[in-house]
């Protein structure tokens, strides 16, 4: 499975961005996809996840109500719509795919088998 993330950029606080993550290859083996982020000097942090088949979603508390994870099955692409962005949302965002069964939600990086290259999101205050 290959993951290609895109959509990052520079935005003012209160603005919006939509990240995309296109999956290719053995996509039939994916059980769930998720988004993580990593700010300078900090550990990688879980942001959101969505089950591949059932459409269940789960978010970290700090983004719940502002971010929405969704998927276009026809395009094998998952999205992260980010609204009301804050300076603390500044980070490199990574999409990930889990290819083994696991309890939902999977919020730990080690539960994911494939990672995209990361896309920078910078929110100016």
N, C-alpha and C positions, 0 to 999 in steps of 0.2 A: 504494500500500500504506500502510495506517495501522497503527501499533503502539500498543497501550495496555498499559503496564506497571503492575503493582500488587503488593502483598504486603509492602512494606517496613515497618519499624517499629523499636521499641526492644526489645532483647533482652540478657540477661546473657551474659557470656562462657561458652562451653560450650553455649549454647542453639542453637535451630534456627529457621530461617525458610524459607518457600517463596515465591519470586517467580514471578509469572505474566506472560506477554506474549502478548496476543491480537492476532492479525493479521487484518486485514480488507481488502477491496478485491481487487486483482489478485494474490492469493496464489499463483496458478499460476506467477507469474514469479519466485518466490523460489527461490534456489539453496541458501542457507544462512542460518542465524540464529545470533546470538551475543549474549553478555553482556559488557559492559564496566563499569568502575566508575571513579569519580573522587573522590578525597579532596581536602579543601581544600588549595589550594596545590600540587597535584600534577597531572600530566598524566593523561589518560584511559588506563586500563590494561585490556588484554584479560583476560577471566576464563575464558570457555568458549565453545565453538562446536559446532554440530551441523549436519550436512548435512541438507538438507530431504528428500531422497529416500532416501538410503542409511542414515541413522541413525548415521553415524560421529560420534564425539565427540572433543574435544580440550580440555585444560585447561591453564591456567598452573600452573607447579609449586607455587606457594604454596597452591593450593586443591585440587590433585589428591588424591583420597581423602577429602575433606571435602564437596565440592560435587558435585552430579549434575545434568546437563542432560538434559531429556527433552521429549517432545512428544506431544500428543494430536491426531492428525490430524483427527479428527471435529470438534474444537473450534477448529482452527487456532491452537492455543495451545501455547506453549513454556514450560517451567518451569525454574527453577533452585532445586533443593533444597540448602539450605546448612545443614550440620551442624557441630558443634564450632566454633562461631563464635568469633573472636578479636577483640580490640579493633582490630587492624590491618585487619580487614575492613570497618570503618566507612567508608562512602562513599555517594555517590549511584550507584545501579546503573541502567544503561541497556541496553535490548534493542535489537538492530539486525538488519536483514535485508539480505542481498546479492542483487541482482537481475541480476547478470552472472556469467558463468562465471569461475571462478578456482580456482587450486590450493587443495586442502584441506591443512591448516587455514588459514582466513583470520583472521589475528590483528591486522591493521592496520585502524584505523578507516576509512581512506579506501577500503577494499575493500567497505564497506557503504554502501548507498544510502538506506536509510530508518532512522529512529531513533524510539524511544519517548521519552516525556517525562521519564523518570527517576523512580526511587523511592528514598527515603532509607532506608538501613540503618544503625542505630547500635547498636554493641555496647559495653555498659558492662562495665568490668573490676571 
